[in-house]
């Protein structure tokens, strides 16, 4: 189960995600980020499980300027691997 806590001060939106993130919850995360704030932060410190679709979503978020903070090591490693595989496929 995913829990989303939102903290916004007008210029920055911080989403604290807890639990399991599955691909069917991506729309909820996107919706929570769409408040018009210039700076967006996803705090992943309490994330326990993700799937490959979520990893690809997180990569797109970073490419769009969203900051990923307190990323669990296995998630960060998976992001790096997916990026590397994507780069190899475009060559």
PDB file of N, CA, C and O in Angstrom:
ATOM      1  N   UNK A   1       0.834  -1.182   0.000  1.00  0.00           N
ATOM      2  CA  UNK A   1       0.000   0.000   0.000  1.00  0.00           C
ATOM      3  C   UNK A   1       0.879   1.246   0.000  1.00  0.00           C
ATOM      4  O   UNK A   1       1.888   1.303   0.703  1.00  0.00           O
ATOM      5  N   UNK A   2       0.499   2.221  -0.776  1.00  0.00           N
ATOM      6  CA  UNK A   2       1.246   3.469  -0.880  1.00  0.00           C
ATOM      7  C   UNK A   2       0.558   4.562  -0.080  1.00  0.00           C
ATOM      8  O   UNK A   2      -0.661   4.720  -0.132  1.00  0.00           O
ATOM      9  N   UNK A   3       1.360   5.309   0.656  1.00  0.00           N
ATOM     10  CA  UNK A   3       0.867   6.492   1.353  1.00  0.00           C
ATOM     11  C   UNK A   3       1.619   7.692   0.799  1.00  0.00           C
ATOM     12  O   UNK A   3       2.838   7.645   0.638  1.00  0.00           O
ATOM     13  N   UNK A   4       0.894   8.768   0.508  1.00  0.00           N
ATOM     14  CA  UNK A   4       1.492   9.996  -0.013  1.00  0.00           C
ATOM     15  C   UNK A   4       1.177  11.125   0.950  1.00  0.00           C
ATOM     16  O   UNK A   4       0.012  11.408   1.231  1.00  0.00           O
ATOM     17  N   UNK A   5       2.227  11.772   1.455  1.00  0.00           N
ATOM     18  CA  UNK A   5       2.060  12.965   2.279  1.00  0.00           C
ATOM     19  C   UNK A   5       2.631  14.133   1.499  1.00  0.00           C
ATOM     20  O   UNK A   5       3.737  14.050   0.965  1.00  0.00           O
ATOM     21  N   UNK A   6       1.879  15.216   1.433  1.00  0.00           N
ATOM     22  CA  UNK A   6       2.279  16.363   0.632  1.00  0.00           C
ATOM     23  C   UNK A   6       2.546  17.559   1.527  1.00  0.00           C
ATOM     24  O   UNK A   6       1.765  17.876   2.425  1.00  0.00           O
ATOM     25  N   UNK A   7       3.666  18.215   1.261  1.00  0.00           N
ATOM     26  CA  UNK A   7       4.026  19.440   1.965  1.00  0.00           C
ATOM     27  C   UNK A   7       4.381  20.467   0.900  1.00  0.00           C
ATOM     28  O   UNK A   7       5.280  20.243   0.089  1.00  0.00           O
ATOM     29  N   UNK A   8       3.680  21.586   0.904  1.00  0.00           N
ATOM     30  CA  UNK A   8       3.924  22.603  -0.110  1.00  0.00           C
ATOM     31  C   UNK A   8       4.001  23.961   0.559  1.00  0.00           C
ATOM     32  O   UNK A   8       3.164  24.307   1.393  1.00  0.00           O
ATOM     33  N   UNK A   9       5.027  24.736   0.179  1.00  0.00           N
ATOM     34  CA  UNK A   9       5.152  26.071   0.758  1.00  0.00           C
ATOM     35  C   UNK A   9       4.945  27.162  -0.292  1.00  0.00           C
ATOM     36  O   UNK A   9       5.316  28.315  -0.072  1.00  0.00           O
ATOM     37  N   UNK A  10       4.368  26.808  -1.403  1.00  0.00           N
ATOM     38  CA  UNK A  10       4.143  27.783  -2.462  1.00  0.00           C
ATOM     39  C   UNK A  10       5.142  27.664  -3.588  1.00  0.00           C
ATOM     40  O   UNK A  10       4.758  27.677  -4.757  1.00  0.00           O
ATOM     41  N   UNK A  11       6.422  27.548  -3.259  1.00  0.00           N
ATOM     42  CA  UNK A  11       7.446  27.430  -4.288  1.00  0.00           C
ATOM     43  C   UNK A  11       7.979  26.025  -4.454  1.00  0.00           C
ATOM     44  O   UNK A  11       8.543  25.678  -5.491  1.00  0.00           O
ATOM     45  N   UNK A  12       7.792  25.211  -3.411  1.00  0.00           N
ATOM     46  CA  UNK A  12       8.324  23.843  -3.416  1.00  0.00           C
ATOM     47  C   UNK A  12       7.226  22.877  -2.974  1.00  0.00           C
ATOM     48  O   UNK A  12       6.531  23.107  -1.985  1.00  0.00           O
ATOM     49  N   UNK A  13       7.094  21.807  -3.725  1.00  0.00           N
ATOM     50  CA  UNK A  13       6.194  20.723  -3.326  1.00  0.00           C
ATOM     51  C   UNK A  13       7.044  19.510  -3.005  1.00  0.00           C
ATOM     52  O   UNK A  13       7.849  19.062  -3.822  1.00  0.00           O
ATOM     53  N   UNK A  14       6.853  18.986  -1.806  1.00  0.00           N
ATOM     54  CA  UNK A  14       7.579  17.787  -1.381  1.00  0.00           C
ATOM     55  C   UNK A  14       6.548  16.693  -1.124  1.00  0.00           C
ATOM     56  O   UNK A  14       5.635  16.852  -0.314  1.00  0.00           O
ATOM     57  N   UNK A  15       6.717  15.581  -1.833  1.00  0.00           N
ATOM     58  CA  UNK A  15       5.869  14.419  -1.603  1.00  0.00           C
ATOM     59  C   UNK A  15       6.684  13.363  -0.885  1.00  0.00           C
ATOM     60  O   UNK A  15       7.732  12.938  -1.371  1.00  0.00           O
ATOM     61  N   UNK A  16       6.201  12.940   0.275  1.00  0.00           N
ATOM     62  CA  UNK A  16       6.839  11.875   1.018  1.00  0.00           C
ATOM     63  C   UNK A  16       6.062  10.599   0.728  1.00  0.00           C
ATOM     64  O   UNK A  16       4.901  10.461   1.112  1.00  0.00           O
ATOM     65  N   UNK A  17       6.719   9.675   0.046  1.00  0.00           N
ATOM     66  CA  UNK A  17       6.084   8.429  -0.354  1.00  0.00           C
ATOM     67  C   UNK A  17       6.494   7.322   0.604  1.00  0.00           C
ATOM     68  O   UNK A  17       7.671   7.176   0.930  1.00  0.00           O
ATOM     69  N   UNK A  18       5.518   6.547   1.051  1.00  0.00           N
ATOM     70  CA  UNK A  18       5.782   5.460   1.998  1.00  0.00           C
ATOM     71  C   UNK A  18       5.135   4.181   1.506  1.00  0.00           C
ATOM     72  O   UNK A  18       4.013   4.183   1.001  1.00  0.00           O
ATOM     73  N   UNK A  19       5.867   3.089   1.664  1.00  0.00           N
ATOM     74  CA  UNK A  19       5.320   1.782   1.331  1.00  0.00           C
ATOM     75  C   UNK A  19       5.689   1.327  -0.065  1.00  0.00           C
ATOM     76  O   UNK A  19       6.775   1.603  -0.573  1.00  0.00           O
ATOM     77  N   UNK A  20       4.762   0.632  -0.656  1.00  0.00           N
ATOM     78  CA  UNK A  20       4.949  -0.027  -1.936  1.00  0.00           C
ATOM     79  C   UNK A  20       4.400   0.854  -3.060  1.00  0.00           C
ATOM     80  O   UNK A  20       3.246   1.279  -3.011  1.00  0.00           O
ATOM     81  N   UNK A  21       5.227   1.127  -4.072  1.00  0.00           N
ATOM     82  CA  UNK A  21       4.745   1.898  -5.217  1.00  0.00           C
ATOM     83  C   UNK A  21       4.596   0.940  -6.390  1.00  0.00           C
ATOM     84  O   UNK A  21       5.569   0.344  -6.851  1.00  0.00           O
ATOM     85  N   UNK A  22       3.374   0.804  -6.860  1.00  0.00           N
ATOM     86  CA  UNK A  22       3.108  -0.021  -8.033  1.00  0.00           C
ATOM     87  C   UNK A  22       2.669   0.887  -9.175  1.00  0.00           C
ATOM     88  O   UNK A  22       2.247   2.023  -8.958  1.00  0.00           O
ATOM     89  N   UNK A  23       2.776   0.374 -10.375  1.00  0.00           N
ATOM     90  CA  UNK A  23       2.519   1.192 -11.559  1.00  0.00           C
ATOM     91  C   UNK A  23       1.125   1.809 -11.570  1.00  0.00           C
ATOM     92  O   UNK A  23       0.938   2.885 -12.137  1.00  0.00           O
ATOM     93  N   UNK A  24       0.152   1.157 -10.960  1.00  0.00           N
ATOM     94  CA  UNK A  24      -1.200   1.717 -10.960  1.00  0.00           C
ATOM     95  C   UNK A  24      -1.339   2.947 -10.063  1.00  0.00           C
ATOM     96  O   UNK A  24      -2.388   3.590 -10.067  1.00  0.00           O
ATOM     97  N   UNK A  25      -0.306   3.282  -9.299  1.00  0.00           N
ATOM     98  CA  UNK A  25      -0.338   4.460  -8.412  1.00  0.00           C
ATOM     99  C   UNK A  25       0.393   5.665  -9.012  1.00  0.00           C
ATOM    100  O   UNK A  25       0.396   6.742  -8.416  1.00  0.00           O
ATOM    101  N   UNK A  26       1.003   5.494 -10.170  1.00  0.00           N
ATOM    102  CA  UNK A  26       1.754   6.584 -10.795  1.00  0.00           C
ATOM    103  C   UNK A  26       0.858   7.792 -11.053  1.00  0.00           C
ATOM    104  O   UNK A  26       1.275   8.928 -10.828  1.00  0.00           O
ATOM    105  N   UNK A  27      -0.352   7.563 -11.518  1.00  0.00           N
ATOM    106  CA  UNK A  27      -1.276   8.673 -11.793  1.00  0.00           C
ATOM    107  C   UNK A  27      -1.555   9.483 -10.525  1.00  0.00           C
ATOM    108  O   UNK A  27      -1.668  10.707 -10.588  1.00  0.00           O
ATOM    109  N   UNK A  28      -1.666   8.817  -9.384  1.00  0.00           N
ATOM    110  CA  UNK A  28      -1.892   9.519  -8.110  1.00  0.00           C
ATOM    111  C   UNK A  28      -0.699  10.399  -7.751  1.00  0.00           C
ATOM    112  O   UNK A  28      -0.863  11.525  -7.280  1.00  0.00           O
ATOM    113  N   UNK A  29       0.494   9.875  -7.978  1.00  0.00           N
ATOM    114  CA  UNK A  29       1.706  10.643  -7.682  1.00  0.00           C
ATOM    115  C   UNK A  29       1.781  11.850  -8.605  1.00  0.00           C
ATOM    116  O   UNK A  29       2.044  12.964  -8.151  1.00  0.00           O
ATOM    117  N   UNK A  30       1.553  11.638  -9.898  1.00  0.00           N
ATOM    118  CA  UNK A  30       1.560  12.739 -10.874  1.00  0.00           C
ATOM    119  C   UNK A  30       0.550  13.812 -10.481  1.00  0.00           C
ATOM    120  O   UNK A  30       0.855  15.004 -10.520  1.00  0.00           O
ATOM    121  N   UNK A  31      -0.636  13.389 -10.109  1.00  0.00           N
ATOM    122  CA  UNK A  31      -1.688  14.326  -9.717  1.00  0.00           C
ATOM    123  C   UNK A  31      -1.263  15.155  -8.505  1.00  0.00           C
ATOM    124  O   UNK A  31      -1.491  16.364  -8.460  1.00  0.00           O
ATOM    125  N   UNK A  32      -0.649  14.500  -7.534  1.00  0.00           N
ATOM    126  CA  UNK A  32      -0.199  15.209  -6.335  1.00  0.00           C
ATOM    127  C   UNK A  32       0.912  16.204  -6.642  1.00  0.00           C
ATOM    128  O   UNK A  32       1.081  17.185  -5.918  1.00  0.00           O
ATOM    129  N   UNK A  33       1.673  15.961  -7.713  1.00  0.00           N
ATOM    130  CA  UNK A  33       2.766  16.868  -8.089  1.00  0.00           C
ATOM    131  C   UNK A  33       2.286  18.033  -8.951  1.00  0.00           C
ATOM    132  O   UNK A  33       3.041  18.980  -9.172  1.00  0.00           O
ATOM    133  N   UNK A  34       1.068  17.985  -9.435  1.00  0.00           N
ATOM    134  CA  UNK A  34       0.617  18.982 -10.408  1.00  0.00           C
ATOM    135  C   UNK A  34      -0.065  20.178  -9.751  1.00  0.00           C
ATOM    136  O   UNK A  34      -1.220  20.486 -10.045  1.00  0.00           O
ATOM    137  N   UNK A  35       0.650  20.836  -8.874  1.00  0.00           N
ATOM    138  CA  UNK A  35       0.070  21.989  -8.183  1.00  0.00           C
ATOM    139  C   UNK A  35       0.663  23.312  -8.646  1.00  0.00           C
ATOM    140  O   UNK A  35       0.369  24.360  -8.070  1.00  0.00           O
ATOM    141  N   UNK A  36       1.490  23.272  -9.674  1.00  0.00           N
ATOM    142  CA  UNK A  36       2.049  24.502 -10.221  1.00  0.00           C
ATOM    143  C   UNK A  36       3.331  24.984  -9.567  1.00  0.00           C
ATOM    144  O   UNK A  36       3.903  25.979 -10.013  1.00  0.00           O
ATOM    145  N   UNK A  37       3.798  24.316  -8.531  1.00  0.00           N
ATOM    146  CA  UNK A  37       5.050  24.719  -7.891  1.00  0.00           C
ATOM    147  C   UNK A  37       6.217  24.466  -8.845  1.00  0.00           C
ATOM    148  O   UNK A  37       6.245  23.478  -9.578  1.00  0.00           O
ATOM    149  N   UNK A  38       7.168  25.381  -8.811  1.00  0.00           N
ATOM    150  CA  UNK A  38       8.317  25.283  -9.711  1.00  0.00           C
ATOM    151  C   UNK A  38       9.249  24.136  -9.327  1.00  0.00           C
ATOM    152  O   UNK A  38       9.797  23.466 -10.202  1.00  0.00           O
ATOM    153  N   UNK A  39       9.431  23.908  -8.041  1.00  0.00           N
ATOM    154  CA  UNK A  39      10.361  22.877  -7.576  1.00  0.00           C
ATOM    155  C   UNK A  39       9.581  21.725  -6.964  1.00  0.00           C
ATOM    156  O   UNK A  39       8.719  21.920  -6.108  1.00  0.00           O
ATOM    157  N   UNK A  40       9.902  20.523  -7.422  1.00  0.00           N
ATOM    158  CA  UNK A  40       9.213  19.338  -6.925  1.00  0.00           C
ATOM    159  C   UNK A  40      10.232  18.338  -6.379  1.00  0.00           C
ATOM    160  O   UNK A  40      11.274  18.095  -6.988  1.00  0.00           O
ATOM    161  N   UNK A  41       9.908  17.767  -5.222  1.00  0.00           N
ATOM    162  CA  UNK A  41      10.790  16.810  -4.563  1.00  0.00           C
ATOM    163  C   UNK A  41       9.988  15.556  -4.227  1.00  0.00           C
ATOM    164  O   UNK A  41       8.893  15.635  -3.670  1.00  0.00           O
ATOM    165  N   UNK A  42      10.546  14.411  -4.571  1.00  0.00           N
ATOM    166  CA  UNK A  42       9.978  13.133  -4.146  1.00  0.00           C
ATOM    167  C   UNK A  42      10.908  12.549  -3.091  1.00  0.00           C
ATOM    168  O   UNK A  42      12.061  12.231  -3.380  1.00  0.00           O
ATOM    169  N   UNK A  43      10.409  12.411  -1.879  1.00  0.00           N
ATOM    170  CA  UNK A  43      11.164  11.815  -0.780  1.00  0.00           C
ATOM    171  C   UNK A  43      10.816  10.328  -0.746  1.00  0.00           C
ATOM    172  O   UNK A  43       9.681   9.950  -0.457  1.00  0.00           O
ATOM    173  N   UNK A  44      11.802   9.501  -1.042  1.00  0.00           N
ATOM    174  CA  UNK A  44      11.580   8.058  -1.156  1.00  0.00           C
ATOM    175  C   UNK A  44      12.116   7.281   0.046  1.00  0.00           C
ATOM    176  O   UNK A  44      12.279   6.063  -0.031  1.00  0.00           O
ATOM    177  N   UNK A  45      12.388   7.964   1.145  1.00  0.00           N
ATOM    178  CA  UNK A  45      13.042   7.325   2.292  1.00  0.00           C
ATOM    179  C   UNK A  45      12.254   6.159   2.877  1.00  0.00           C
ATOM    180  O   UNK A  45      12.850   5.251   3.456  1.00  0.00           O
ATOM    181  N   UNK A  46      10.934   6.162   2.740  1.00  0.00           N
ATOM    182  CA  UNK A  46      10.135   5.091   3.331  1.00  0.00           C
ATOM    183  C   UNK A  46       9.523   4.160   2.283  1.00  0.00           C
ATOM    184  O   UNK A  46       8.586   3.417   2.574  1.00  0.00           O
ATOM    185  N   UNK A  47      10.058   4.208   1.070  1.00  0.00           N
ATOM    186  CA  UNK A  47       9.583   3.315   0.016  1.00  0.00           C
ATOM    187  C   UNK A  47      10.178   1.929   0.237  1.00  0.00           C
ATOM    188  O   UNK A  47      11.380   1.786   0.460  1.00  0.00           O
ATOM    189  N   UNK A  48       9.332   0.922   0.174  1.00  0.00           N
ATOM    190  CA  UNK A  48       9.796  -0.442   0.434  1.00  0.00           C
ATOM    191  C   UNK A  48       9.909  -1.298  -0.817  1.00  0.00           C
ATOM    192  O   UNK A  48      10.733  -2.211  -0.864  1.00  0.00           O
ATOM    193  N   UNK A  49       9.091  -1.020  -1.835  1.00  0.00           N
ATOM    194  CA  UNK A  49       9.087  -1.866  -3.021  1.00  0.00           C
ATOM    195  C   UNK A  49       8.593  -1.072  -4.223  1.00  0.00           C
ATOM    196  O   UNK A  49       7.652  -0.286  -4.112  1.00  0.00           O
ATOM    197  N   UNK A  50       9.231  -1.279  -5.371  1.00  0.00           N
ATOM    198  CA  UNK A  50       8.811  -0.652  -6.626  1.00  0.00           C
ATOM    199  C   UNK A  50       8.886  -1.694  -7.736  1.00  0.00           C
ATOM    200  O   UNK A  50       9.520  -2.737  -7.579  1.00  0.00           O
ATOM    201  N   UNK A  51       8.229  -1.402  -8.867  1.00  0.00           N
ATOM    202  CA  UNK A  51       8.366  -2.278 -10.028  1.00  0.00           C
ATOM    203  C   UNK A  51       9.067  -1.512 -11.152  1.00  0.00           C
ATOM    204  O   UNK A  51       9.338  -0.319 -11.014  1.00  0.00           O
ATOM    205  N   UNK A  52       9.356  -2.183 -12.248  1.00  0.00           N
ATOM    206  CA  UNK A  52      10.145  -1.575 -13.322  1.00  0.00           C
ATOM    207  C   UNK A  52       9.437  -0.368 -13.937  1.00  0.00           C
ATOM    208  O   UNK A  52      10.097   0.588 -14.347  1.00  0.00           O
ATOM    209  N   UNK A  53       8.128  -0.396 -14.007  1.00  0.00           N
ATOM    210  CA  UNK A  53       7.394   0.750 -14.549  1.00  0.00           C
ATOM    211  C   UNK A  53       7.583   1.972 -13.661  1.00  0.00           C
ATOM    212  O   UNK A  53       7.700   3.092 -14.158  1.00  0.00           O
ATOM    213  N   UNK A  54       7.614   1.762 -12.363  1.00  0.00           N
ATOM    214  CA  UNK A  54       7.852   2.864 -11.424  1.00  0.00           C
ATOM    215  C   UNK A  54       9.270   3.395 -11.589  1.00  0.00           C
ATOM    216  O   UNK A  54       9.481   4.607 -11.547  1.00  0.00           O
ATOM    217  N   UNK A  55      10.238   2.512 -11.775  1.00  0.00           N
ATOM    218  CA  UNK A  55      11.622   2.946 -11.999  1.00  0.00           C
ATOM    219  C   UNK A  55      11.686   3.844 -13.227  1.00  0.00           C
ATOM    220  O   UNK A  55      12.329   4.894 -13.196  1.00  0.00           O
ATOM    221  N   UNK A  56      11.031   3.444 -14.296  1.00  0.00           N
ATOM    222  CA  UNK A  56      11.025   4.262 -15.521  1.00  0.00           C
ATOM    223  C   UNK A  56      10.318   5.593 -15.289  1.00  0.00           C
ATOM    224  O   UNK A  56      10.724   6.615 -15.842  1.00  0.00           O
ATOM    225  N   UNK A  57       9.270   5.590 -14.480  1.00  0.00           N
ATOM    226  CA  UNK A  57       8.584   6.825 -14.095  1.00  0.00           C
ATOM    227  C   UNK A  57       9.531   7.746 -13.323  1.00  0.00           C
ATOM    228  O   UNK A  57       9.574   8.949 -13.581  1.00  0.00           O
ATOM    229  N   UNK A  58      10.284   7.186 -12.383  1.00  0.00           N
ATOM    230  CA  UNK A  58      11.229   7.993 -11.601  1.00  0.00           C
ATOM    231  C   UNK A  58      12.311   8.588 -12.497  1.00  0.00           C
ATOM    232  O   UNK A  58      12.737   9.723 -12.283  1.00  0.00           O
ATOM    233  N   UNK A  59      12.753   7.839 -13.487  1.00  0.00           N
ATOM    234  CA  UNK A  59      13.735   8.358 -14.443  1.00  0.00           C
ATOM    235  C   UNK A  59      13.146   9.550 -15.188  1.00  0.00           C
ATOM    236  O   UNK A  59      13.806  10.579 -15.333  1.00  0.00           O
ATOM    237  N   UNK A  60      11.907   9.417 -15.663  1.00  0.00           N
ATOM    238  CA  UNK A  60      11.257  10.537 -16.361  1.00  0.00           C
ATOM    239  C   UNK A  60      11.102  11.735 -15.434  1.00  0.00           C
ATOM    240  O   UNK A  60      11.287  12.877 -15.856  1.00  0.00           O
ATOM    241  N   UNK A  61      10.766  11.480 -14.178  1.00  0.00           N
ATOM    242  CA  UNK A  61      10.636  12.578 -13.209  1.00  0.00           C
ATOM    243  C   UNK A  61      11.943  13.355 -13.110  1.00  0.00           C
ATOM    244  O   UNK A  61      11.947  14.584 -13.183  1.00  0.00           O
ATOM    245  N   UNK A  62      13.052  12.636 -12.945  1.00  0.00           N
ATOM    246  CA  UNK A  62      14.352  13.315 -12.862  1.00  0.00           C
ATOM    247  C   UNK A  62      14.647  14.089 -14.136  1.00  0.00           C
ATOM    248  O   UNK A  62      15.167  15.204 -14.080  1.00  0.00           O
ATOM    249  N   UNK A  63      14.321  13.509 -15.281  1.00  0.00           N
ATOM    250  CA  UNK A  63      14.549  14.202 -16.549  1.00  0.00           C
ATOM    251  C   UNK A  63      13.721  15.477 -16.648  1.00  0.00           C
ATOM    252  O   UNK A  63      14.114  16.423 -17.331  1.00  0.00           O
ATOM    253  N   UNK A  64      12.575  15.507 -15.968  1.00  0.00           N
ATOM    254  CA  UNK A  64      11.698  16.679 -15.956  1.00  0.00           C
ATOM    255  C   UNK A  64      12.062  17.661 -14.846  1.00  0.00           C
ATOM    256  O   UNK A  64      11.391  18.678 -14.676  1.00  0.00           O
ATOM    257  N   UNK A  65      13.122  17.364 -14.089  1.00  0.00           N
ATOM    258  CA  UNK A  65      13.581  18.282 -13.053  1.00  0.00           C
ATOM    259  C   UNK A  65      13.105  17.978 -11.648  1.00  0.00           C
ATOM    260  O   UNK A  65      13.398  18.734 -10.722  1.00  0.00           O
ATOM    261  N   UNK A  66      12.379  16.890 -11.468  1.00  0.00           N
ATOM    262  CA  UNK A  66      11.943  16.492 -10.130  1.00  0.00           C
ATOM    263  C   UNK A  66      13.151  15.929  -9.386  1.00  0.00           C
ATOM    264  O   UNK A  66      13.908  15.124  -9.928  1.00  0.00           O
ATOM    265  N   UNK A  67      13.316  16.357  -8.155  1.00  0.00           N
ATOM    266  CA  UNK A  67      14.449  15.896  -7.341  1.00  0.00           C
ATOM    267  C   UNK A  67      14.032  14.664  -6.539  1.00  0.00           C
ATOM    268  O   UNK A  67      13.023  14.687  -5.835  1.00  0.00           O
ATOM    269  N   UNK A  68      14.810  13.595  -6.651  1.00  0.00           N
ATOM    270  CA  UNK A  68      14.580  12.394  -5.852  1.00  0.00           C
ATOM    271  C   UNK A  68      15.529  12.444  -4.667  1.00  0.00           C
ATOM    272  O   UNK A  68      16.745  12.506  -4.844  1.00  0.00           O
ATOM    273  N   UNK A  69      14.974  12.416  -3.451  1.00  0.00           N
ATOM    274  CA  UNK A  69      15.819  12.478  -2.258  1.00  0.00           C
ATOM    275  C   UNK A  69      15.594  11.239  -1.403  1.00  0.00           C
ATOM    276  O   UNK A  69      14.537  10.610  -1.444  1.00  0.00           O
ATOM    277  N   UNK A  70      16.617  10.912  -0.632  1.00  0.00           N
ATOM    278  CA  UNK A  70      16.607   9.775   0.288  1.00  0.00           C
ATOM    279  C   UNK A  70      16.117   8.508  -0.410  1.00  0.00           C
ATOM    280  O   UNK A  70      15.276   7.766   0.097  1.00  0.00           O
ATOM    281  N   UNK A  71      16.675   8.303  -1.577  1.00  0.00           N
ATOM    282  CA  UNK A  71      16.322   7.166  -2.422  1.00  0.00           C
ATOM    283  C   UNK A  71      16.952   5.897  -1.841  1.00  0.00           C
ATOM    284  O   UNK A  71      18.160   5.877  -1.605  1.00  0.00           O
ATOM    285  N   UNK A  72      16.170   4.837  -1.603  1.00  0.00           N
ATOM    286  CA  UNK A  72      16.777   3.591  -1.134  1.00  0.00           C
ATOM    287  C   UNK A  72      17.859   3.132  -2.119  1.00  0.00           C
ATOM    288  O   UNK A  72      17.693   3.281  -3.330  1.00  0.00           O
ATOM    289  N   UNK A  73      18.955   2.582  -1.613  1.00  0.00           N
ATOM    290  CA  UNK A  73      20.062   2.189  -2.492  1.00  0.00           C
ATOM    291  C   UNK A  73      19.649   1.276  -3.650  1.00  0.00           C
ATOM    292  O   UNK A  73      20.136   1.441  -4.768  1.00  0.00           O
ATOM    293  N   UNK A  74      18.765   0.326  -3.396  1.00  0.00           N
ATOM    294  CA  UNK A  74      18.386  -0.580  -4.488  1.00  0.00           C
ATOM    295  C   UNK A  74      17.606   0.158  -5.581  1.00  0.00           C
ATOM    296  O   UNK A  74      17.712  -0.191  -6.756  1.00  0.00           O
ATOM    297  N   UNK A  75      16.826   1.173  -5.204  1.00  0.00           N
ATOM    298  CA  UNK A  75      16.079   1.960  -6.190  1.00  0.00           C
ATOM    299  C   UNK A  75      17.049   2.793  -7.019  1.00  0.00           C
ATOM    300  O   UNK A  75      16.930   2.844  -8.243  1.00  0.00           O
ATOM    301  N   UNK A  76      18.006   3.443  -6.369  1.00  0.00           N
ATOM    302  CA  UNK A  76      18.986   4.266  -7.091  1.00  0.00           C
ATOM    303  C   UNK A  76      19.788   3.399  -8.060  1.00  0.00           C
ATOM    304  O   UNK A  76      20.017   3.792  -9.203  1.00  0.00           O
ATOM    305  N   UNK A  77      20.213   2.223  -7.605  1.00  0.00           N
ATOM    306  CA  UNK A  77      20.976   1.311  -8.463  1.00  0.00           C
ATOM    307  C   UNK A  77      20.146   0.882  -9.673  1.00  0.00           C
ATOM    308  O   UNK A  77      20.654   0.835 -10.794  1.00  0.00           O
ATOM    309  N   UNK A  78      18.893   0.575  -9.448  1.00  0.00           N
ATOM    310  CA  UNK A  78      18.006   0.158 -10.531  1.00  0.00           C
ATOM    311  C   UNK A  78      17.807   1.288 -11.540  1.00  0.00           C
ATOM    312  O   UNK A  78      17.797   1.053 -12.748  1.00  0.00           O
ATOM    313  N   UNK A  79      17.649   2.510 -11.041  1.00  0.00           N
ATOM    314  CA  UNK A  79      17.527   3.687 -11.916  1.00  0.00           C
ATOM    315  C   UNK A  79      18.776   3.809 -12.792  1.00  0.00           C
ATOM    316  O   UNK A  79      18.675   4.024 -14.000  1.00  0.00           O
ATOM    317  N   UNK A  80      19.945   3.672 -12.179  1.00  0.00           N
ATOM    318  CA  UNK A  80      21.197   3.780 -12.937  1.00  0.00           C
ATOM    319  C   UNK A  80      21.297   2.693 -14.002  1.00  0.00           C
ATOM    320  O   UNK A  80      21.730   2.958 -15.124  1.00  0.00           O
ATOM    321  N   UNK A  81      20.901   1.477 -13.657  1.00  0.00           N
ATOM    322  CA  UNK A  81      20.942   0.371 -14.630  1.00  0.00           C
ATOM    323  C   UNK A  81      19.975   0.601 -15.787  1.00  0.00           C
ATOM    324  O   UNK A  81      20.325   0.381 -16.946  1.00  0.00           O
ATOM    325  N   UNK A  82      18.767   1.040 -15.473  1.00  0.00           N
ATOM    326  CA  UNK A  82      17.771   1.303 -16.524  1.00  0.00           C
ATOM    327  C   UNK A  82      18.250   2.410 -17.457  1.00  0.00           C
ATOM    328  O   UNK A  82      18.067   2.331 -18.672  1.00  0.00           O
ATOM    329  N   UNK A  83      18.865   3.441 -16.881  1.00  0.00           N
ATOM    330  CA  UNK A  83      19.403   4.527 -17.712  1.00  0.00           C
ATOM    331  C   UNK A  83      20.490   4.000 -18.635  1.00  0.00           C
ATOM    332  O   UNK A  83      20.518   4.322 -19.823  1.00  0.00           O
ATOM    333  N   UNK A  84      21.387   3.187 -18.081  1.00  0.00           N
ATOM    334  CA  UNK A  84      22.490   2.636 -18.873  1.00  0.00           C
ATOM    335  C   UNK A  84      21.951   1.750 -19.995  1.00  0.00           C
ATOM    336  O   UNK A  84      22.430   1.824 -21.126  1.00  0.00           O
ATOM    337  N   UNK A  85      20.975   0.926 -19.693  1.00  0.00           N
ATOM    338  CA  UNK A  85      20.385   0.064 -20.719  1.00  0.00           C
ATOM    339  C   UNK A  85      19.689   0.888 -21.790  1.00  0.00           C
ATOM    340  O   UNK A  85      19.759   0.558 -22.974  1.00  0.00           O
ATOM    341  N   UNK A  86      19.024   1.951 -21.384  1.00  0.00           N
ATOM    342  CA  UNK A  86      18.366   2.830 -22.346  1.00  0.00           C
ATOM    343  C   UNK A  86      19.362   3.520 -23.251  1.00  0.00           C
ATOM    344  O   UNK A  86      19.113   3.692 -24.444  1.00  0.00           O
ATOM    345  N   UNK A  87      20.497   3.919 -22.683  1.00  0.00           N
ATOM    346  CA  UNK A  87      21.544   4.575 -23.476  1.00  0.00           C
ATOM    347  C   UNK A  87      22.150   3.595 -24.470  1.00  0.00           C
ATOM    348  O   UNK A  87      22.446   3.966 -25.606  1.00  0.00           O
ATOM    349  N   UNK A  88      22.337   2.352 -24.054  1.00  0.00           N
ATOM    350  CA  UNK A  88      22.898   1.332 -24.950  1.00  0.00           C
ATOM    351  C   UNK A  88      21.956   1.053 -26.116  1.00  0.00           C
ATOM    352  O   UNK A  88      22.411   0.809 -27.234  1.00  0.00           O
ATOM    353  N   UNK A  89      20.669   1.087 -25.869  1.00  0.00           N
ATOM    354  CA  UNK A  89      19.693   0.786 -26.916  1.00  0.00           C
ATOM    355  C   UNK A  89      19.599   1.896 -27.954  1.00  0.00           C
ATOM    356  O   UNK A  89      19.204   1.644 -29.093  1.00  0.00           O
ATOM    357  N   UNK A  90      19.955   3.121 -27.577  1.00  0.00           N
ATOM    358  CA  UNK A  90      19.876   4.236 -28.523  1.00  0.00           C
ATOM    359  C   UNK A  90      21.126   4.367 -29.376  1.00  0.00           C
ATOM    360  O   UNK A  90      21.133   5.125 -30.346  1.00  0.00           O
ATOM    361  N   UNK A  91      22.186   3.641 -29.032  1.00  0.00           N
ATOM    362  CA  UNK A  91      23.443   3.722 -29.790  1.00  0.00           C
ATOM    363  C   UNK A  91      23.378   2.875 -31.028  1.00  0.00           C
ATOM    364  O   UNK A  91      24.344   2.819 -31.789  1.00  0.00           O
TER     365      UNK A  91
END
